[in-house]
Amino acid sequence: MRYIMSATALIAALALTACNKQDPATGEKTAAQKKAPAATQAAPAPAPVQQAKVQGAATPAAGSQPTSMPAGHPPAGGMPPGHPPAGGMPPGHPPAGGAAPAGGGTLAGTIDLDAGMKAKVKAGSVLFIIVRQDAGQGQRGMLLAAKKVPVTGADMFPLKYTVGPADVMMQGTQLAGNVRVEARVDQDGDAISKAPGDVVGALDKAVKVGDEGLDFTLNASL
């Protein structure tokens, strides 16, 4: 029995020696070592963990400003040469939000109708109040302004009137200086043409634009 146990221990020791022995020709493990259980082989070292990096430019610091502007951009705090100043308009431009400069002064007064002309003044006709540049007594100066008033009948007279810059005939015309004022009840509504039956009247002298109390009477018929 003792002999049998000693033999068994000797066989186990020889087997262990064979498992740890390398092939002298190649330096590799023997076939017995290659067949050894996987648990006896060392586990591979874990791969190093790398932290992900954010791609792109770094975020600028708060409050930082660009050091340059795109080509053609106006310089900071200023405007290109020749540009109207900020908050202003070019010379001669009408004020923002307002009307163009007034085209002169006004004329005001009252137009009355002679009693003998009342039968000739019909509703539907038009009263033209005409202002001409003074060219002398009996002369027809350049037409400056004309005001058109619908006629409702003879009972609309006496009529208070005002002629001003809004009534000028041509843009840019100044209603100023010495002028002559006349009026006509026109049957066809055309300020240029005249027809038999039209009722007319005029101031008997030249007046200055800006005057008031320019009263006269329609007292004749064409």
Secondary structure, DSSP 8 states (H G I E B T S, - for coil): -HHHHHHHHHHHHHHHHHHH-B-TTT-SB-HHHHTS-GGGS--------------S-----TT---S---TT---TT---TT---TT---TT---TTS-----B--EEEEEEE-GGGGGG--TT-EEEEEEEE--STT----EEEEEEEE---GGG-SEEEEE-GGGBSSTT--B-SEEEEEEEEESS--SS---TT-EEEE-SS-EETT-----EEE-EE-
